[in-house]
Amino acid sequence: MTGPAKPEIWQVDFVGSIGHEQKKARPCVIWKDLDHIGMAVAIPFTGTSEAGNFSYTHPVEPSLANGLEKESVALVFQIRSVDKKRMMKKIGALDAADTRAIEGLLRDMLDL
C-alpha cells in the first residue's frame, strides 16, 4: 500500500452526514490513503474562521500548491474514514509546515 508522499487536499462529498459532522462537499486533507480497502482517512476543512477557536484545529492559508480558495481551518478533531467514492477531485497538497502542525495535533489529541 502506498499513500501520497505528503497529505493531499481533495474535494470530498459529505452529503448524508448528521449532527455536528461536516456536511456537503468540502476540501479535506487526505491524511492516509487506505487504497487496499477503498477508504481514506480525511480531515475536513471549514471556511468559518471562528472554528479556529476550537481545540485541535489548524488554520491553513490558501496557496497555489494546496489549491484552497480561501483561508480554511483544518478540523483535526473531525478526522474520519471515508469511502474513496466520496473523493471528488484532487485540488492540491499540504505543505511541510502545515503537515507537521496537523501531525502534532493528531499526536496530542490521540495521546500517541
Secondary structure, 3 states (H helix, E strand, C coil): CCCCCCCEEEEEECCCCCCCCCCCEEEEEEEEEEHHHCEEEEEEEECCHHHHHCCCEEEECCCCCCCCCCCEEEEHHHCEEEEHHHEEEEEEECCHHHHHHHHHHHHHHCCC
